[in-house]
């Protein structure tokens, strides 16, 4: 089963930039766009963690919650693996 496709109007210089990225990663322009979007999503997540760490109380709460969840993970590993110091 193939995904539906569409056409986008892009400025030529933007299209060329995407093409260069595709060449660098050895893929198609669509795969280059997917990679760029994934990188953007990951960076937004990392930015959120950075903001959370900037608030010591919120970060301590987050780590405490992670340790609570760790106790029910059922992975056989020791709990309290999340360090509470920033």
ZIKA-V738261 format. One record per residue. RES is the residue in one small letter. PHI is phi in whole degrees, -180 to 180 (* if undefined). PSI is psi in degrees with one decimal (NA if undefined). D_FIRST is the distance of its C-alpha to the first C-alpha in Angstrom with 1 decimal. Layout:
# ZIKA-V738261
<<RES | PHI | PSI | D_FIRST> <RES | PHI | PSI | D_FIRST>>
This chain:
# ZIKA-V738261
<<x | * | 125.8 | 0.0> <x | -101 | 152.2 | 3.8> <x | -78 | 151.1 | 6.8> <x | -68 | 150.5 | 9.5> <x | -123 | 162.1 | 12.4> <x | -143 | 170.2 | 16.1> <x | -110 | 139.4 | 19.5> <x | -121 | 141.7 | 22.2> <x | -91 | 120.4 | 25.9> <x | -128 | 147.8 | 27.4> <x | -60 | 144.8 | 30.9> <x | -59 | -36.6 | 30.9> <x | -67 | -34.2 | 32.6> <x | -69 | -44.2 | 29.8> <x | -57 | -42.5 | 27.1> <x | -66 | -38.2 | 29.3> <x | -63 | -43.8 | 29.6> <x | -63 | -39.8 | 25.9> <x | -62 | -40.7 | 25.8> <x | -65 | -40.6 | 28.6> <x | -64 | -42.3 | 26.9> <x | -59 | -42.0 | 23.8> <x | -63 | -41.0 | 26.3> <x | -63 | -39.6 | 28.0> <x | -91 | -4.9 | 25.0> <x | 72 | 38.3 | 23.7> <x | -137 | -166.4 | 20.4> <x | -88 | 171.0 | 18.9> <x | -65 | -34.8 | 20.3> <x | -65 | -42.4 | 17.2> <x | -68 | -32.3 | 17.7> <x | -65 | -43.5 | 21.4> <x | -64 | -40.8 | 20.9> <x | -60 | -44.1 | 18.8> <x | -64 | -44.0 | 21.7> <x | -62 | -42.3 | 24.3> <x | -66 | -41.0 | 22.9> <x | -62 | -44.0 | 22.7> <x | -61 | -40.7 | 26.3> <x | -63 | -45.2 | 27.4> <x | -61 | -45.5 | 26.3> <x | -60 | -42.7 | 28.0> <x | -64 | -38.6 | 31.1> <x | -63 | -39.7 | 31.3> <x | -64 | -46.6 | 31.2> <x | -62 | -38.6 | 33.9> <x | -62 | -39.4 | 35.9> <x | -65 | -40.5 | 35.9> <x | -64 | -39.4 | 37.2> <x | -62 | -43.9 | 39.9> <x | -64 | -39.2 | 41.0> <x | -65 | -42.5 | 41.2> <x | -66 | -24.6 | 43.2> <x | -71 | -16.8 | 45.6> <x | -108 | 99.1 | 46.7> <x | -55 | -38.2 | 48.4> <x | -68 | -44.8 | 48.6> <x | -65 | -39.5 | 44.9> <x | -66 | -42.4 | 44.0> <x | -62 | -41.2 | 46.3> <x | -62 | -43.5 | 44.7> <x | -61 | -47.8 | 41.2> <x | -64 | -38.3 | 42.4> <x | -62 | -42.5 | 44.2> <x | -65 | -39.7 | 41.1> <x | -61 | -40.3 | 39.1> <x | -67 | -35.9 | 41.9> <x | -62 | -45.4 | 41.8> <x | -66 | -34.4 | 38.1> <x | -60 | -33.6 | 38.8> <x | -68 | -17.6 | 41.2> <x | -113 | 12.0 | 38.5> <x | -65 | -32.4 | 35.8> <x | 70 | 20.2 | 36.6> <x | -93 | -0.3 | 35.8> <x | 79 | 0.7 | 39.3> <x | -93 | 155.5 | 40.2> <x | -63 | 143.5 | 43.3> <x | -79 | -172.1 | 43.0> <x | 53 | 46.4 | 44.4> <x | -89 | -8.7 | 42.6> <x | -92 | 116.6 | 42.2> <x | -70 | 140.1 | 45.3> <x | -95 | -0.7 | 47.1> <x | -98 | 140.8 | 48.8> <x | -93 | NA | 47.2>>
